[in-house]
Amino acid sequence: MQDTAQTIGKSRSQIESTYAWVRLWVSVLLGTIGSVGMWAGVVTLPAVQAEFGVSRADASLPYTLTMIGFGLGAVGIGRLVDRFGVVPPLMTAVLLLGIAFVASGVAPSIFVYALASMAIGLGSSATFAPLIADISHWFERRRGIAVAICASGNYIGGAIWPPIVQHLTDGVGWRQNQVIMGLVCLATMLPLALVLLRRLRDHEDMDASAAANGAKGSLGFHPYVLFALLCLAGVSCCVAMSMPQVHIVAYCGDLGYGAARGAEMLSLMLGFGIISRIASGFVADRIGGVATLLIGSIAQAAALALYIFFDGLAPLYVISALFGLFQGGIVPMYAIIVREYFDPRQSGTLVGLVIMSTILGMALGGWMSGAIFDATGSYWQAFANGFLWNLINISIMLFLLARGTHRPRYA
């Protein structure tokens, strides 16, 4: 018993230690580099469409498959992280990411390119949900801000990569860009992953597990129902989120502003998203994940409504910045809610599943917006479609907040 207590005490002394903060910032850097797998396809979409001579919906399919691969990887890799730690699955995923990028650059058809894009998504997935789940174990009092900072790597990459990818696409072509991105990932991410070799042995924190069970009980229904609602909310909010993120480059091209202006707006959107991601972590540490998610969802709906009514160049820059500022903190809140309501020993798997639902929402929304454009020749209906999906997410968060006032039924 004394040895066990000493082991737990030693493990807990690592929580929020100097190494924990080093681990956090390395995770952010990995997320920043690895996120190129998500954003490269968005920027190169018009060039890919032109080369293969396909419709906007067909050109959007590789991005959809990227998101599907990203979602499946979030679950599969998250489960492996729960069992073996983060480094072995992370390094395997990085190898896949680099190889898939190179393969996409030599793809002879849209079909092969789409399959390579799915593999890119699978490789990129290791740098988001699994890293978030891992870092949540290394912080307690500052868990909200730590998770938010970790999740910001994805948006830092979104602010950095679009202009770089656009410049390379204009200068050397989209195929050469894909090969370069693959080599960059391999050269930088494999060494960084080694910093995360140390493992925390206190994942079986019974106090955290008991607190999570109590939180589940306070909602008054079965945990499976709660998790299903979270997944539905994740799909809904990200169908809405995908419209500007996936199609802003193509939208600006259609309006005559050029793809470069769209890439700048995407970079601006995701840059402002960093601010809201970090701010949401501070807020969640004070009012909880559900309330913070509700605030972000309402604000995102307001920004989507602005896209419907304004399409001038200057207004689009302003609205894109507002959209990023409003919605950036939404996705990390799902990980916070999972840690608040569920057993921490299952965090890798459950965070992966709920993040997969958000990615499926991005995939569905990206394809759906392209299909709406093909059917109508306009994007305003796609923005309206996203707004309606956003209302579903808002309704679920309001419901969970209301149920949170009920007496426990499940322990």
Residue pairs with C-beta under 8 A, 6 or more apart in sequence:
7 201
8 201
8 202
11 200
11 201
11 202
12 202
14 20
14 138
14 200
14 202
15 138
15 139
15 140
15 200
15 202
16 138
16 139
16 140
16 141
16 142
19 198
20 138
20 139
20 146
22 195
23 135
23 138
23 195
23 196
23 198
24 135
24 138
24 139
24 146
24 149
24 150
26 192
26 195
26 196
27 131
27 134
27 135
27 150
27 153
27 196
28 149
28 150
28 152
28 153
28 156
29 153
29 192
30 90
30 127
30 131
30 153
30 189
30 192
30 193
31 127
31 128
31 131
31 150
31 151
31 152
31 153
31 154
31 156
31 157
32 153
32 154
32 156
32 157
32 160
33 127
33 157
33 184
33 185
33 188
33 189
33 192
34 94
34 97
34 123
34 124
34 126
34 127
34 128
34 153
34 157
34 185
34 189
35 124
35 127
35 128
35 153
35 154
35 155
35 156
35 157
35 158
35 161
36 124
36 157
36 161
36 165
36 181
36 184
36 185
37 66
37 70
37 97
37 101
37 120
37 121
37 123
37 124
37 185
38 66
38 67
38 70
38 121
38 124
38 154
38 157
38 158
39 157
39 158
39 161
39 162
39 165
39 266
39 270
40 101
40 120
40 161
40 165
40 177
40 178
40 181
41 48
41 62
41 63
41 66
41 117
41 120
42 63
42 162
42 245
42 246
42 249
42 266
43 161
43 162
43 165
43 166
43 169
43 249
43 259
43 263
43 266
44 165
44 169
44 174
44 177
44 178
45 59
45 60
45 63
45 246
45 249
45 250
46 59
46 249
46 250
46 253
46 259
47 169
47 173
47 174
48 59
48 62
48 110
48 113
48 174
49 55
49 56
49 58
49 59
51 174
52 59
52 109
52 110
52 113
54 110
55 370
55 374
56 250
56 370
56 373
56 374
57 367
57 370
57 371
57 373
57 374
58 110
59 110
59 370
60 246
60 247
60 366
60 367
60 369
60 370
61 110
61 114
61 367
62 110
62 113
62 114
62 117
62 118
63 117
63 246
63 363
63 366
63 367
64 363
64 364
64 366
64 367
65 114
65 115
65 117
65 118
65 121
65 363
66 117
66 118
66 120
66 121
66 124
66 363
67 121
67 359
67 360
67 362
67 363
67 366
68 118
68 121
68 359
68 360
68 363
69 117
69 118
69 119
69 120
69 121
69 122
69 123
69 124
69 125
70 121
70 122
70 124
70 125
70 128
70 359
71 121
71 125
71 355
71 356
71 357
71 358
71 359
71 360
71 363
72 122
72 125
72 356
73 93
73 121
73 122
73 123
73 124
73 125
73 126
74 125
74 128
74 129
74 130
74 351
74 352
74 353
74 355
74 356
74 359
75 349
75 352
75 353
75 356
76 352
77 89
77 90
77 93
77 125
77 126
77 129
77 130
77 352
78 129
78 130
78 133
78 348
78 349
78 350
78 351
78 352
78 353
79 348
79 349
79 352
80 88
80 89
80 348
81 89
81 130
81 133
81 134
81 348
82 133
82 345
82 346
82 347
82 348
82 349
85 199
86 130
86 131
86 134
86 196
87 193
87 194
87 196
87 197
89 126
89 130
90 126
90 127
90 130
90 131
90 193
90 196
91 190
91 193
92 126
93 122
93 123
93 124
93 125
93 126
93 127
94 123
94 126
94 185
94 186
94 189
94 190
94 193
95 123
95 186
95 190
96 119
96 122
96 123
97 119
97 120
97 123
97 124
97 126
97 182
97 185
97 186
97 189
98 123
98 182
98 183
98 185
98 186
99 119
99 182
100 116
100 117
100 119
100 120
100 122
100 123
100 182
101 116
101 120
101 178
101 179
101 181
101 182
101 185
102 178
102 179
102 182
102 183
103 112
103 116
103 119
104 113
104 116
104 117
104 120
104 178
105 174
105 175
105 176
105 177
105 178
105 179
105 182
106 175
106 179
107 113
107 116
123 185
125 359
127 153
127 154
127 189
128 151
128 153
128 154
128 355
129 335
129 351
129 352
129 355
129 356
130 348
130 352
131 150
131 153
132 147
132 150
132 151
132 332
132 335
132 351
132 355
133 335
133 347
133 348
133 351
133 352
134 196
134 348
135 146
135 147
135 150
136 143
136 146
136 147
136 335
136 339
136 344
136 347
136 351
137 200
137 202
137 203
137 344
137 347
138 146
138 200
139 146
139 147
140 208
141 285
142 285
143 285
143 336
143 339
144 280
144 281
144 282
144 283
144 284
144 285
144 289
144 336
145 278
145 281
145 282
145 285
146 281
147 281
147 332
147 335
147 336
147 339
148 277
148 278
148 279
148 280
148 281
148 282
148 284
148 329
148 332
149 277
149 278
149 281
150 332
151 277
151 331
151 332
151 335
152 274
152 277
152 278
155 270
155 271
155 273
155 274
155 277
155 324
155 328
156 270
156 274
157 270
158 266
158 267
158 269
158 270
158 271
158 273
159 267
159 268
159 270
159 271
159 273
159 274
160 267
162 249
162 263
162 264
162 266
162 267
162 270
163 263
163 264
163 267
165 177
165 181
165 263
166 259
166 260
166 263
168 176
168 177
168 180
169 177
170 260
172 180
203 344
203 345
204 345
205 344
208 339
208 344
209 343
209 344
209 345
212 339
212 340
212 341
212 342
212 343
212 344
213 343
213 410
213 411
214 408
214 411
215 340
215 341
216 223
216 226
216 341
216 342
216 410
217 408
217 409
217 410
217 411
218 404
218 406
218 407
218 408
219 226
219 341
219 400
219 403
219 404
219 406
220 403
220 406
220 407
220 408
220 409
220 410
221 403
221 409
221 410
222 410
223 341
223 342
223 410
226 341
226 400
227 342
227 350
227 353
227 354
229 396
229 399
229 400
230 334
230 337
230 338
230 354
230 357
230 396
231 353
231 354
231 357
232 357
232 392
232 396
233 293
233 334
233 357
233 392
233 393
233 396
233 397
234 331
234 334
234 354
234 355
234 357
234 358
234 360
234 361
235 357
235 358
235 360
235 361
235 364
236 361
236 389
236 390
236 392
236 393
236 396
237 297
237 300
237 330
237 358
237 361
237 389
237 390
237 393
238 331
238 357
238 358
238 359
238 360
238 361
238 362
238 365
239 361
239 362
239 364
239 365
239 368
239 385
239 386
239 389
240 300
240 301
240 304
240 365
240 386
240 387
240 389
240 390
240 393
241 300
241 327
241 330
241 361
241 362
241 365
241 386
242 361
242 362
242 363
242 364
242 365
242 366
242 369
242 386
243 304
243 307
243 365
243 369
243 379
243 382
243 383
243 385
243 386
244 269
244 304
244 307
244 320
244 323
244 383
245 266
245 269
245 270
245 362
246 362
246 365
246 366
246 369
247 366
247 369
247 370
247 373
247 379
247 382
248 262
248 265
248 266
248 269
248 316
248 320
249 259
249 262
249 263
249 265
249 266
250 259
250 262
251 262
251 379
252 258
252 259
252 261
252 262
252 265
252 316
253 259
253 262
254 379
255 311
255 313
257 313
257 316
261 313
264 317
265 316
265 317
265 320
266 320
268 317
268 320
268 321
268 324
269 320
269 321
269 323
269 324
270 324
270 328
271 324
272 321
272 322
272 323
272 324
272 325
272 328
273 324
273 325
273 327
273 328
274 328
275 325
275 328
276 296
276 324
276 325
276 326
276 327
276 328
276 329
277 328
277 329
277 332
279 329
280 292
280 296
280 328
280 329
280 330
280 332
280 333
281 329
281 332
283 292
283 295
283 329
284 292
284 333
284 336
288 336
288 340
289 333
289 334
289 336
289 337
289 340
290 333
290 337
290 397
290 400
290 401
290 404
291 397
291 401
292 329
292 333
292 336
293 330
293 333
293 334
293 337
293 397
294 394
294 397
294 398
294 401
296 326
296 327
296 328
296 329
296 330
296 333
297 330
297 390
297 393
297 394
297 397
298 394
299 325
299 326
299 327
300 323
300 326
300 327
300 330
300 390
301 387
301 390
301 391
301 394
302 326
303 319
303 322
303 323
303 326
303 327
304 323
304 383
304 386
304 387
304 390
305 387
306 315
306 319
306 322
307 316
307 319
307 323
307 380
307 383
308 380
308 383
308 384
308 387
310 316
310 319
331 355
331 358
334 351
334 354
334 355
334 357
334 358
335 351
335 354
335 355
337 354
338 347
338 350
338 351
338 354
339 347
339 351
342 350
361 389
365 386
365 389
368 382
368 385
369 379
369 382
369 385
369 386
372 379
372 381
372 382
372 385
373 379
373 382
